[in-house]
Amino acid sequence: MKTDMKNLENNRLQIEVTVDEAEVAEALHGAYKKVVAKVNMPGFRKGKVPVQILESRYGAAVLHDDALDILLPKVYERVLLQAKVKPISRPEVEVVHFARGENATINFVLELLPEINVQEYKGIAVSKPRVLVSDEQVENELQKLAERHTRLVDMPEGRLAVGDTAGIDYMGSVDGVPFAGGEAAGHTIEIGSGQFIPGFEEQLVGMACGEERTIAVTFPATYHSAELAGQLANFKVVLHDIKRKQLPVIDDDFAREISEHDTLADMLAEIRANLEMVGENNAKKRIENEVVATVVEGVVFDVPKVFIEEEMDSMLEDMSASLSRSKLKLEQYLEYLGKTKEALREEFRDSAANRVKTRLVLEKISDLENITVEDAEIEAYLAAMGQGAGKSAVEVAEILQKRGQFEAVRASIITGKTIDYLVSVSVVKEDQEVE
């Protein structure tokens, strides 16, 4: 087998292969055995038609497709070994010449990774925001905790106000005639929540327990029941009870009730520490993003289109899965946006190209710095993944293997280590305060 290589534009390599006549004959013989077993021809037992008669009857090319199915994979495998290249997509194949008793000529066009020349990736200057947690931030977090532990307190002597929860009976009618769904007993409603027809809740404000009131409201023109849409209705409402939100007293008892601390001061210290940790993590992520973006921006090469297309497909699949978790189909989302699937996918192109470029640059740096991952690191990573679901590292590994995603874990760990390395060789200066 002889090869002749020629570089084409867009990181493509053409390899013209000359296959010896003997190998062509072997492939044709294999194809003959496969085809002749299916041929019925008068005067011959099935599977015993001579090759010359078979080709004479059906044409010389009758065996070519099956012969090429046998020959091409073998030839292509040897081509890759000889050329010492790793294509990033399926090859374009052109059979220039293929005939019995002659050498075959086959062209393979391979798309290769572009040359990624990464030089300036050490000593990147970045600013680290100085994290400062204010007393106001701590107080805001404390108030959020208090609101999450709000109690509903009976107000038998009070008057109904916005934010209260009311227990009511009601009966609705249009022109004095009750309508379906317009009656309920023991119904609870938070005043101001907008659960009822506009104007209903507002007219209940000021009522006292045991009071009866008749209110008038107009159903919206777009109301789901055509019979009621736009109609004026009267509701007879009886208020049975009022429950009002009451924030807990923020003191040591509150701290003991909702946390593992004995004093409010200790709980506040934990809140501050958690806010500082979040701030530091955010600052760390900003540094990582800035370092990676700076390195990637400094590397120029043509990002393979096949990778961009694959990433666009992946991003579309991720969006579909995310919508599905929210009980929404991609088709419904597209209808809401007034877009086609193809138009939405095209919007991902620039982002997909940047993702692919970033991945290729980081992979190049990991190769240059010989950044690898140990089995123990993978096991720890898998154990952390399974912790929330109560699964062991082995169980998580089995699930990922079945999904064909195990190698993605290895790649993810290497990417993380590469980013850590880039930050470690950067020049980080503490900058402005971040609250």
N, C-alpha and C positions, 0 to 999 in steps of 0.2 A: 504494500500500500504506500503510495506516494502522496504527499500533501504540498500544497502551495498556498501560503497565507498572504492576505492583503488587508491592510487596515482601511476601514471605511469611516465615514463621518458618524457623529453621535455615538462614539464608543462601541462601534460594531466591528467585528472581525469576520472576513470572508475566508473560508478554508475550502479550497478545491481539492477533492480527493480522487485519486485514481485507484480503483479497486482491480486487483488482478483477475484475469479471466477465470482462473481456477476457483476463486472464491465466488464469482458470479455463477459458475456452473454448479457449485455446491448449493447455493441458495435456490437456484432453479430446480434442482433435484428435490430439495425439501418441499418446495411449492408443488412440484409434480405429484409427490406422494400424498399430499393433502388434497389436491384437486381431483386426481384420478379416482380416489375412493368414493367420490360423489357422482361420477360420470357413468351414465348408462348409454352404451353404443351397440347397435346391432352387430353381431358377429364376435363380440368380445365379452368375456365375463367381467362383472363389475370390479373395477380396480385393476384391470389387466390391459387397459388400452395403452399401446406404446406411445411414448412421448411425441414421436414424429407425427403420428396420425392425429393425436390430440391437438397439436399445434397447427397441423394442416387443416383440420376441421374447424377449429375455433379461432385461428389466428396466432401468430407468433407471440403476441402480447398476453395471451390467456393466463400465463403463469407470472407475469411481471409483478402484479400487485402483491400477491402472496410472497413472492421471492423477495421483494423489497421490504415487506414486513419482517422477514427473517434477517435480511442483510443489514438494514439501516441501524438498528439498535447496536449491533456488534461494531459496526464501523464507527458510529458516533462515540461509543465508549473509548475506542482506541484513539480517535481524534482528540478527545479531551486529555487523555494521558500524554499524548505526544506533544500537544500544544501547551500543556500545563496551564490551562485556563479554567475558570469557573464561571460559566454563563449565568446570567440572572433571570433568564426566561427561556422558554422553549425555542429551539433554533428554527430559522427559516430554512427549509430544505428544497433544493431544486435538483431533480434528476436530469442531468444534461444528456447523458447517453447511457442506455442499458440494453444490451442485446446478447443473445447466446453466442459463445465463441469469441467474445471480445471483452476488452477491459471496459469497466464502467466508469463514468465520470459523474461525480456528485458534488454539489456545492452546499456547504453549510454556512449560514450567516448567523453569528452569535452576538448577542448583546452582552457587553461586559461592564463591570463596575468601572466608573471613570477613575482616573488617577487622582487620588485625594492627597494633596500636599499640605500637611498640617505642620506649621513651623512655630508660629507665635501662640503658644498655649501656656507658657509659664510666665509668671510675673505679671499677670493681669491685675491692674489696679482697680479696686472696688471700694466703696464706702459701706461700712457697717452702721446701720442706724442704731443710735444709743437708745435703749429701751428705758422708758420712765413711766411707771404706773402712778397715776394721780389719785388723790383721795376721792375725787369725784367718780373715777372709774370704779373704785372699790365700793363706794356708796351705791352706784347704779346696779352693780352685781348683787349687793345685799338686798336692794329693793326688788329685784327680779326674784330672788329666793323667797322673800316675804309674800310676793304676789302669787307664787306657785303654791303657797301654803295658806292662801286665803280661806276663811271659813264663811259659811252662810249662816247667819243668825236670824232667828225669828223676830219679827217686829210687829207684834199684835196691836200696838197702839200707834204705829207710825203711818205715814202717808206714802203711797207708792211713788218712787222716784226712778229716774233713768239709772240703769245699772242694777236695779233690784230684780229679783226673780219672783214672779207672781204666780199664784195658783188660782186658776179661774175656771168658771163654767161660762159657756157662751152659746148663743143660738142666733143664727143669721137668717134673714129673710129679704126677699126682693118683692116690693109691692105687697107686703104682708104675707107672702107665700114662702115657707121654709124651702131651702134648696139642699140638694145632696151634698154632704161633706161640710155643711155649715154649722154643725152642732158638735160640742164636745163637753165632757165633764171631767174635772180634775186635771185640766191641762196646765202645764207649767211653761212659762215664757219669760225670757230675760228682756226687760224693757230697754229698747234701744238696739236690739240685736238685728232688727229688720227681718224677722222670721215671717211676720204677717203682712197683709196688704198695706201699702203705704198709708199712713194716717191712723192705723188701728192702735198701735202701741202708744203713740203720742197722746191719744185721747184717754188713755188709762191713767196717766200721771196725775197724782193728787188723790186717788181713790183711797179709802180706808177699808180695813177688813170688814166684811159683811155688807159692804155697800153694793148697790145695784146701779148700773148706768147703761143707757142706750146711746150707742154711737153710730154715726153714719160715715161710710167710706165708699169710694168708687173703685170698682175693680179696674185694673189697667186694661187698656185697649188690646194689649198683647197677651192677656191672660190665657192660660192653656185651655180653659173651658170656654168654648165659643158662646155658650148660653149665658155666661156671666160676664164676659169681656165687655168693659165699658159700662156695666150696670151699677146703679146706686143701690147699696145694701145697708140695712140696719142690723146692728148686732146688740142683743141684750146680754150684758156681761155682769156676772156676779164675782166679786173678789173674795176669795176665802182666806188667803194668807199671803204674807210678804216676807221674803227672806232677803237680807241685805249682806253684802260682802263686808267682812271685817278682817282687816289686816292684823296679823299677830303682833304682839308687843315684841319689839326687837331687843332682847336682853339675853342674859346667860341661859335662862330656861329655854328660850327659842334656839339658841346654839346647841344645847344638849339634845333638844328634840329632833333636830334635822341633821345633825352632824355627829362626829365622834369626839367633839371638843367639849370641854367643861365650861369654857367661858367664851363670851362674845369676842373678846380680844384675840383669843387663839383662832377662832373661826375667821375673823377678819384677816389675820396674818396668813392663813391658808388661801383665802381668796386673792390676796395680793400676790402671793407666791405663784398661784396658778395663772394669774394675769401676766406676771413677768415671764413665766415659762412659755405661754402662748406668744407673747411679744418676741421672745428670743427665737422661737421656732419660725415665726414669720420673717424675722430679720435674716435668719439662716437661709430660708427659702429664697428670699430676695437676692441674697449674695450668690447663691447657686445659680439662679436664673440669669443674673447679670453676667456672671463669669462665662456660663455656657453660651449665652447669646453673643457675647463679645468674641469668643473663640470661633463660633460658627460663622459669624459675619465676616471674619477675616479669611475664610477659606472659600475659594471660588472654583466651582466645577459645575458641570451640567448634571443636574439631578435626574437619574433614570426615570423616564416617563412611566415605565411599567410599574415601578415602585409607587409613584404618585397615584396612579390609577388604583392600585391595590389599597393604598391608604385611604383614598376617598371612599372606596367600597366599605372599608372597615369603619370609618367614621359614620357612614350612613347606617350601618348595622348597629353600631353603638347607640345612635340616636333612637333607632327603632326599638331597641331593647329598653332604653330608658323610658320612652313613652309607654311601652307595654307595662312597665312596673307601676305607672301612674294610671293604668286601665285605659290607655288611649292608643289607638292604632295609628301607624304612620300615615295611612291614607286619610284618616280624619284630620290629622295635623296639617297635611298638605292642602286639604280642602279649605281649612280655616285660613291658611296663609295665602291661598289662591295661587299655589305654585305646583309645578310638576315635580316628580321625583328626580328627573334629570336636571332640572334647574337648581333644586336644592343641593344635589350632589355636586354640581359645578361650583357652587358657593364655597365648597370645602377645598377647592384646588390650592389656593395660596397657603392655607394652613397645613394642608397635607404635604405640600412641597417642603415647607419649613420643618415639619416633623421628620420627614425622610432625611433631609439634609442633616439635621441635628443628630439623628440616629447613626448615620454613616460616619460623621465626624467623630462622634464618641467611640464608635467601634474602632476607627483608625487609631485613636489615641490609646485605647485599651490594648491594641496590638503593639503599638510602639513602646508602651510602658510595661508590657507583659502582665497586664492585670487579669488575674484568673479568679476562679471561685472554688473553694474546697467543699467536699461533701458535707462537712459539719456545718458550713454556712448555709447550704441548701436545706439541710434538715432543720436548722433553727428557724429559717424563713418559713418553711412549710408548717412547723409547729405553731408559729405565730399566726399564720393564715387560718389554721384550724381551731385555734383557741376559742374564738367566739361561737363556733358551731359545735364545739365539743368533740372535735375529731383529732386524731393523732396525725403526726407528720406522715406516717406510712399511708394512712387512709386518704389524706389530701393528695399525696403523690400518685396513688392509684387512680383517683378521680381525674387528675390532670393528665395522666398518661392516656386514659381512655379518650379524653377530649383532644389529645394531641397538643397540649399546652405546656408540657413539662419543660421543654427547652426554653420557652418564653420566661420561665422563672429564672433559669440560669442567666439568660440575657439581661433580665431586670436587675439581678444582683450585681452583675458586672457593670451595668450602666450606673447604678448607684455608687459603686466603688470608684468608678472613673470620675464621676462628678465630685466625690469627696477628694479625690487626688487633685483635681484641677483647683479646688478651693484651697487645698493645703499648699499649693505652689503659687498661689496668688498673693498679692500685696493688699491686705485688708486694713483699712483705716477706719477708726470710729468716727462717725459723722454726726449729723443732727439728731436731736432727740425725737423718738417716736412714742406717742402715747397710745 
